[in-house]
């Protein structure tokens, strides 16, 4: 049985934080070849909450950012290769939606995942764009 957890980044123990950052690096930087500044300072903002799934390890993760305008943003949604197909990312999305305090949640979806995010009530809210050479679409979910 896999458990779902969440905590403000500042409250994470060092091992969990390391595993979250390692997983993001393994998938986004190594697997997808997107050399970008993952450690962008946003994880340490007071309202940022990390969500992760696993059983003694971090098998999937995402972060929920609280923006200055009152909206919230889901980002860095990632699942380890060995854990894909188990529904972990979907469980994390649902947990983040449940934790949200805002009537509006935004995210930038990799374009091929637009319909997957639509299952959770997200709708495309703008034109496709490139982020680290990967096509993305802006999406928003209203309560």
C-alpha positions in Angstrom: 0.0 0.0 0.0 1.4 3.4 -1.1 0.8 6.3 1.2 0.2 10.0 0.2 1.9 12.7 2.2 2.1 16.5 2.2 4.0 19.1 4.2 5.4 22.6 3.7 8.9 22.4 2.2 10.3 24.0 5.3 9.0 21.2 7.5 10.4 18.3 5.5 13.2 16.2 6.9 16.4 16.3 4.9 16.1 12.8 3.5 12.6 13.4 2.1 13.6 16.7 0.6 16.6 15.0 -1.0 14.4 12.2 -2.5 12.0 14.7 -3.9 14.7 16.8 -5.6 16.5 13.6 -6.8 13.3 12.3 -8.4 12.7 15.6 -10.1 16.3 15.6 -11.4 16.2 12.0 -12.5 13.1 12.5 -14.7 13.1 16.1 -15.8 16.9 16.7 -16.3 18.2 13.2 -17.1 15.3 11.3 -18.6 13.7 14.2 -20.5 16.9 16.0 -21.2 15.7 19.4 -19.9 18.6 21.1 -18.3 16.9 23.7 -16.2 17.2 25.3 -12.8 14.9 23.1 -10.8 16.0 24.6 -7.5 14.4 27.9 -8.2 13.7 29.2 -4.7 10.0 28.6 -5.0 10.1 25.5 -2.9 11.2 27.6 0.1 8.4 30.2 -0.2 6.2 30.2 2.9 3.0 28.8 1.2 4.7 26.0 -0.8 3.5 22.5 0.0 5.2 19.4 -1.2 3.1 16.3 -1.9 4.6 12.8 -2.4 3.6 9.2 -2.6 5.6 6.2 -1.7 6.3 3.4 0.7 9.6 4.1 2.3 10.7 6.1 -0.8 9.5 9.0 -2.9 7.9 7.4 -6.0 5.9 10.4 -7.2 5.8 14.1 -6.2 4.4 17.5 -7.0 4.4 20.9 -5.4 1.6 23.4 -4.7 2.6 27.0 -4.9 0.5 29.8 -3.4 0.8 32.9 -5.7 0.7 36.5 -4.5 -2.6 37.1 -6.3 -4.3 34.4 -4.3 -4.3 31.7 -7.0 -2.4 28.5 -6.6 -0.2 26.6 -9.0 0.6 22.9 -9.3 4.0 22.1 -10.7 6.8 19.6 -10.8 4.4 16.7 -11.2 6.7 13.6 -11.6 6.6 9.8 -11.2 9.6 7.5 -11.0 9.8 5.2 -14.0 9.3 2.1 -11.9 6.1 3.5 -10.3 4.3 4.7 -13.5 0.9 3.3 -14.3 -0.1 2.9 -10.6 -2.2 6.1 -10.5 0.2 7.9 -8.0 0.3 11.2 -9.9 -3.5 11.2 -10.1 -3.7 10.6 -6.3 -1.3 13.5 -5.7 -3.3 15.8 -8.0 -6.5 15.0 -6.1 -4.7 15.6 -2.8 -3.4 18.9 -4.0 -6.9 20.0 -5.2 -8.3 19.0 -1.8 -5.6 21.0 0.0 -6.1 24.0 -2.2 -7.5 27.2 -0.6 -8.0 29.1 -3.8 -11.0 29.1 -6.2 -8.5 28.8 -9.1 -5.6 26.4 -9.6 -3.2 26.8 -12.6 -0.6 24.5 -14.1 1.5 24.2 -17.2 0.9 20.7 -18.6 3.1 19.0 -21.1 0.9 19.1 -24.2 0.6 15.3 -24.5 -0.9 15.2 -21.0 -3.6 17.8 -21.6 -6.4 15.2 -21.6 -5.0 13.5 -18.5 -5.2 16.8 -16.6 -8.7 17.4 -18.0 -9.9 14.3 -16.0 -9.3 16.4 -12.9 -11.3 19.4 -14.1 -8.4 21.4 -15.7 -9.2 23.2 -19.0 -6.8 24.8 -21.4 -6.5 28.5 -20.8 -4.1 29.7 -23.5 -1.8 28.9 -26.4 0.8 26.1 -26.5 4.3 27.2 -25.6 7.8 25.7 -25.3 9.4 25.2 -21.9 12.8 23.6 -22.0 12.1 22.5 -25.6 9.0 20.5 -24.5 5.5 21.7 -25.7 3.3 22.8 -22.8 -0.2 24.2 -22.5 -1.5 26.5 -19.7 -4.4 25.0 -17.8 -6.7 26.2 -15.1 -9.2 24.6 -12.7 -12.0 26.6 -11.1 -13.9 25.4 -8.0 
